[in-house]
Structure formats: C-alpha cells, structure tokens
Amino acid sequence: MQLDQNPVFRRIIAPWYDSTTACWVVLALMALVFVFSTVGIAVAQKTIEFRGHLWLPMILLLLSGSVMVSTLFRLLKRRSRRGPR
C-alpha cells in the first residue's frame, strides 16, 4: 500500500529537540555557560599563573554565544512565521 501523496493534515511534526521549550532550555543553559566563561576570563586575567589558560574560557564564551544567537534566530523565525497574536 502506497502512502497518500496528498494527506489531509500537512502540519510538520517537529522533533522534541526543536520544540520551543527545548530552545528556551538551551538558551538558559548557554547563558549560564556564558556567565561562567566571563568569570573564568576575569579570574585568568587577574592571576598570572592562569593567563596561559585564558584560551579555554574564551572558547567557551564564543561557542556558547554562537549557540545562543543561532537558537534566538530560530525562535524569532518561528515567531515571525506564526504571525502576530
């Protein structure tokens, strides 16, 4: 039996990790990592022995920031498709 090429319901089923709730959870967790990395940068700059390890909190800062920006764009795009309330 073939699948119907013209189904009655055409709503796209989004996976659980792309839900709005999951996006907000990711944003919250990445905000925590962002704050953690800024504290790490401040500590590494104050302590001479840790300056050689400054690259690690900077990488964390950049990666968490990029995840937050991409997730925010995803949420904004989803909201603009849905239209005003």
C-alpha positions as CSV (number, residue, x, y, z in Angstrom):
1,M,0.0,0.0,0.0
2,Q,1.4,3.3,-1.0
3,L,1.5,6.4,1.2
4,D,-1.0,9.1,0.3
5,Q,0.8,11.9,-1.6
6,N,-1.9,14.4,-0.6
7,P,-2.5,14.0,3.1
8,V,-5.4,15.9,4.7
9,F,-3.2,17.2,7.5
10,R,0.0,18.9,6.3
11,R,1.4,20.1,9.7
12,I,5.1,19.4,10.0
13,I,6.0,17.3,13.1
14,A,9.0,18.9,14.7
15,P,11.3,16.7,16.7
16,W,11.4,17.2,20.5
17,Y,14.8,18.9,20.5
18,D,13.4,21.6,18.2
19,S,10.5,22.5,20.3
20,T,10.0,25.9,21.8
21,T,10.5,24.7,25.3
22,A,13.8,22.9,24.4
23,C,15.0,26.1,22.7
24,W,14.4,28.1,25.9
25,V,16.1,25.5,28.0
26,V,19.2,25.6,25.6
27,L,19.2,29.4,25.9
28,A,19.1,29.3,29.7
29,L,21.9,26.7,29.9
30,M,24.1,28.6,27.4
31,A,23.5,31.8,29.3
32,L,24.9,30.0,32.4
33,V,27.9,28.8,30.4
34,F,28.4,32.4,29.1
35,V,28.4,33.8,32.6
36,F,30.7,31.0,33.8
37,S,33.2,31.8,31.0
38,T,33.2,35.5,31.6
39,V,34.1,34.8,35.3
40,G,36.8,32.4,34.1
41,I,38.2,35.1,31.8
42,A,38.2,37.6,34.7
43,V,40.0,35.2,37.0
44,A,42.5,34.2,34.4
45,Q,43.4,37.8,33.7
46,K,43.9,38.6,37.4
47,T,46.1,35.6,38.2
48,I,49.4,35.4,36.4
49,E,49.7,31.6,36.6
50,F,46.3,31.2,34.8
51,R,47.0,33.5,31.9
52,G,48.3,30.7,29.8
53,H,44.8,29.0,30.1
54,L,42.9,32.1,29.0
55,W,42.0,30.4,25.7
56,L,39.6,27.9,27.3
57,P,37.1,30.4,28.8
58,M,37.3,32.4,25.6
59,I,36.4,29.3,23.5
60,L,33.5,28.6,25.9
61,L,32.4,32.2,25.6
62,L,32.5,32.1,21.8
63,L,30.8,28.7,21.5
64,S,28.0,29.5,24.0
65,G,27.4,32.9,22.4
66,S,27.1,31.3,18.9
67,V,24.7,28.7,20.2
68,M,22.6,31.4,21.9
69,V,22.5,33.5,18.7
70,S,21.5,30.6,16.5
71,T,18.8,29.5,18.9
72,L,17.5,33.0,19.2
73,F,17.3,33.3,15.4
74,R,15.4,30.0,15.3
75,L,12.9,31.2,17.9
76,L,12.5,34.6,16.1
77,K,12.0,32.9,12.8
78,R,9.4,30.6,14.3
79,R,7.6,33.5,15.9
80,S,7.5,35.5,12.6
81,R,6.1,32.6,10.7
82,R,3.3,32.2,13.2
83,G,2.4,35.8,12.8
84,P,1.2,38.4,15.4
85,R,-1.1,37.3,18.2
